[in-house]
Amino acid sequence: MSSEEKMEVTVKLFGGIGNFAGISTASVLLPPHAAISEALKELYQSHPALQEKLEKGVAEGYINIIVNGRNIRFLGGLETSLSEGDRIAFLPPIGGG
C-alpha cells in the first residue's frame, strides 16, 4: 500500500502512560477506515514497551481510549473506525478526593 493510500492519526499518551513510553504524542499511518485495534498494532510496532501496559489496562478497564473526545466504549469498542486526522487519547485513571 502506498503512502497515498494511508491516513494519519495522532495518538496522545497522558499521565503515567506517556512517562512510561517516553513520548506524549505519536503519529500512526493506517489504511483508510482502519479500526482502533489496527492503530494499536502499529503503535506497538514502533513502541513495543507499550503493548503489555496498554493491553492490560484496556482489558481491565482502567485505561480509557478516547477518539475525538468520545470514549470508544460508547462507540464501536476496539473496532471503532478511524478517519484521517482523528485523535486517539489514552487516559489512565485519575484519582482525587
ZADO-1210 file (C-alpha; in nm, 4 decimals, padded with zeros to 6 digits):
<atoms>
<atom x="00.0000" y="00.0000" z="00.0000" code="MET" pos="1"/>
<atom x="00.1480" y="00.3371" z="-00.0962" code="SER" pos="2"/>
<atom x="00.1634" y="00.6283" z="00.1461" code="SER" pos="3"/>
<atom x="-00.1061" y="00.7969" z="-00.0667" code="GLU" pos="4"/>
<atom x="-00.3441" y="00.5197" z="00.0361" code="GLU" pos="5"/>
<atom x="-00.2811" y="00.5705" z="00.4059" code="LYS" pos="6"/>
<atom x="-00.4301" y="00.8043" z="00.6593" code="MET" pos="7"/>
<atom x="-00.2574" y="00.9604" z="00.9560" code="GLU" pos="8"/>
<atom x="-00.3995" y="00.9681" z="01.3082" code="VAL" pos="9"/>
<atom x="-00.2482" y="01.1254" z="01.6175" code="THR" pos="10"/>
<atom x="-00.2032" y="00.9315" z="01.9401" code="VAL" pos="11"/>
<atom x="-00.1759" y="01.1162" z="02.2731" code="LYS" pos="12"/>
<atom x="-00.0452" y="00.9362" z="02.5814" code="LEU" pos="13"/>
<atom x="-00.1398" y="01.1050" z="02.9070" code="PHE" pos="14"/>
<atom x="-00.0053" y="01.0730" z="03.2606" code="GLY" pos="15"/>
<atom x="00.1994" y="00.7710" z="03.3517" code="GLY" pos="16"/>
<atom x="00.1424" y="00.6112" z="03.0114" code="ILE" pos="17"/>
<atom x="00.3345" y="00.8877" z="02.8368" code="GLY" pos="18"/>
<atom x="00.6028" y="00.8843" z="03.1044" code="ASN" pos="19"/>
<atom x="00.6393" y="00.5076" z="03.0689" code="PHE" pos="20"/>
<atom x="00.6680" y="00.5297" z="02.6893" code="ALA" pos="21"/>
<atom x="00.8972" y="00.8302" z="02.6941" code="GLY" pos="22"/>
<atom x="00.6669" y="01.0107" z="02.4485" code="ILE" pos="23"/>
<atom x="00.3474" y="01.2069" z="02.4813" code="SER" pos="24"/>
<atom x="00.2422" y="01.2166" z="02.1150" code="THR" pos="25"/>
<atom x="00.2868" y="00.9851" z="01.8165" code="ALA" pos="26"/>
<atom x="00.1582" y="00.9728" z="01.4610" code="SER" pos="27"/>
<atom x="00.0367" y="00.6453" z="01.3149" code="VAL" pos="28"/>
<atom x="-00.0147" y="00.5690" z="00.9440" code="LEU" pos="29"/>
<atom x="-00.3036" y="00.3324" z="00.8717" code="LEU" pos="30"/>
<atom x="-00.5131" y="00.2109" z="00.5804" code="PRO" pos="31"/>
<atom x="-00.8317" y="00.4150" z="00.5270" code="PRO" pos="32"/>
<atom x="-01.1110" y="00.3317" z="00.7741" code="HIS" pos="33"/>
<atom x="-00.8793" y="00.1236" z="00.9939" code="ALA" pos="34"/>
<atom x="-01.0023" y="00.0359" z="01.3416" code="ALA" pos="35"/>
<atom x="-00.8583" y="00.1275" z="01.6808" code="ILE" pos="36"/>
<atom x="-00.7230" y="-00.2282" z="01.7067" code="SER" pos="37"/>
<atom x="-00.5123" y="-00.1682" z="01.3937" code="GLU" pos="38"/>
<atom x="-00.3830" y="00.1622" z="01.5322" code="ALA" pos="39"/>
<atom x="-00.2769" y="-00.0216" z="01.8477" code="LEU" pos="40"/>
<atom x="-00.0827" y="-00.2802" z="01.6433" code="LYS" pos="41"/>
<atom x="00.1034" y="-00.0032" z="01.4608" code="GLU" pos="42"/>
<atom x="00.1739" y="00.1804" z="01.7849" code="LEU" pos="43"/>
<atom x="00.3108" y="-00.1386" z="01.9426" code="TYR" pos="44"/>
<atom x="00.5468" y="-00.1904" z="01.6477" code="GLN" pos="45"/>
<atom x="00.7081" y="00.1487" z="01.6984" code="SER" pos="46"/>
<atom x="00.6841" y="00.1416" z="02.0807" code="HIS" pos="47"/>
<atom x="00.6861" y="-00.2250" z="02.1920" code="PRO" pos="48"/>
<atom x="00.7133" y="-00.1413" z="02.5623" code="ALA" pos="49"/>
<atom x="00.3595" y="-00.0026" z="02.5489" code="LEU" pos="50"/>
<atom x="00.1948" y="-00.3262" z="02.4415" code="GLN" pos="51"/>
<atom x="00.1729" y="-00.5069" z="02.7748" code="GLU" pos="52"/>
<atom x="00.0830" y="-00.1909" z="02.9684" code="LYS" pos="53"/>
<atom x="-00.1924" y="-00.0797" z="02.7301" code="LEU" pos="54"/>
<atom x="-00.3373" y="-00.4245" z="02.6594" code="GLU" pos="55"/>
<atom x="-00.3718" y="-00.4991" z="03.0291" code="LYS" pos="56"/>
<atom x="-00.5097" y="-00.1543" z="03.1141" code="GLY" pos="57"/>
<atom x="-00.7645" y="-00.1581" z="02.8318" code="VAL" pos="58"/>
<atom x="-00.8731" y="-00.5178" z="02.9043" code="ALA" pos="59"/>
<atom x="-00.9179" y="-00.4440" z="03.2751" code="GLU" pos="60"/>
<atom x="-01.0954" y="-00.1166" z="03.2030" code="GLY" pos="61"/>
<atom x="-00.8657" y="00.1205" z="03.3869" code="TYR" pos="62"/>
<atom x="-00.7228" y="00.2840" z="03.0738" code="ILE" pos="63"/>
<atom x="-00.9773" y="00.4680" z="02.8637" code="ASN" pos="64"/>
<atom x="-00.9376" y="00.5153" z="02.4903" code="ILE" pos="65"/>
<atom x="-01.0891" y="00.8374" z="02.3618" code="ILE" pos="66"/>
<atom x="-01.1347" y="00.9199" z="01.9919" code="VAL" pos="67"/>
<atom x="-01.2037" y="01.2837" z="01.9149" code="ASN" pos="68"/>
<atom x="-01.3339" y="01.3375" z="02.2669" code="GLY" pos="69"/>
<atom x="-01.5574" y="01.0277" z="02.2817" code="ARG" pos="70"/>
<atom x="-01.4884" y="00.7118" z="02.4793" code="ASN" pos="71"/>
<atom x="-01.4745" y="00.4093" z="02.2477" code="ILE" pos="72"/>
<atom x="-01.6878" y="00.2163" z="02.4979" code="ARG" pos="73"/>
<atom x="-01.9792" y="00.4197" z="02.3640" code="PHE" pos="74"/>
<atom x="-01.8735" y="00.3806" z="02.0015" code="LEU" pos="75"/>
<atom x="-01.7581" y="00.0525" z="01.8470" code="GLY" pos="76"/>
<atom x="-01.5005" y="-00.0502" z="02.1053" code="GLY" pos="77"/>
<atom x="-01.1689" y="-00.1597" z="01.9594" code="LEU" pos="78"/>
<atom x="-01.3387" y="-00.1924" z="01.6214" code="GLU" pos="79"/>
<atom x="-01.4261" y="00.1795" z="01.6123" code="THR" pos="80"/>
<atom x="-01.3417" y="00.3006" z="01.2621" code="SER" pos="81"/>
<atom x="-01.0959" y="00.5862" z="01.2252" code="LEU" pos="82"/>
<atom x="-01.0655" y="00.8660" z="00.9702" code="SER" pos="83"/>
<atom x="-00.7816" y="01.0881" z="00.8521" code="GLU" pos="84"/>
<atom x="-00.6777" y="01.3328" z="01.1221" code="GLY" pos="85"/>
<atom x="-00.8545" y="01.1592" z="01.4107" code="ASP" pos="86"/>
<atom x="-00.7027" y="01.1955" z="01.7564" code="ARG" pos="87"/>
<atom x="-00.6741" y="00.8956" z="01.9864" code="ILE" pos="88"/>
<atom x="-00.6035" y="00.9584" z="02.3538" code="ALA" pos="89"/>
<atom x="-00.5098" y="00.7042" z="02.6183" code="PHE" pos="90"/>
<atom x="-00.6193" y="00.8198" z="02.9619" code="LEU" pos="91"/>
<atom x="-00.5058" y="00.6484" z="03.2807" code="PRO" pos="92"/>
<atom x="-00.7228" y="00.6546" z="03.5920" code="PRO" pos="93"/>
<atom x="-00.7389" y="00.9848" z="03.7734" code="ILE" pos="94"/>
<atom x="-00.7612" y="00.9839" z="04.1499" code="GLY" pos="95"/>
<atom x="-00.8755" y="01.2541" z="04.3788" code="GLY" pos="96"/>
<atom x="-01.0734" y="01.3232" z="04.6789" code="GLY" pos="97"/>
</atoms>
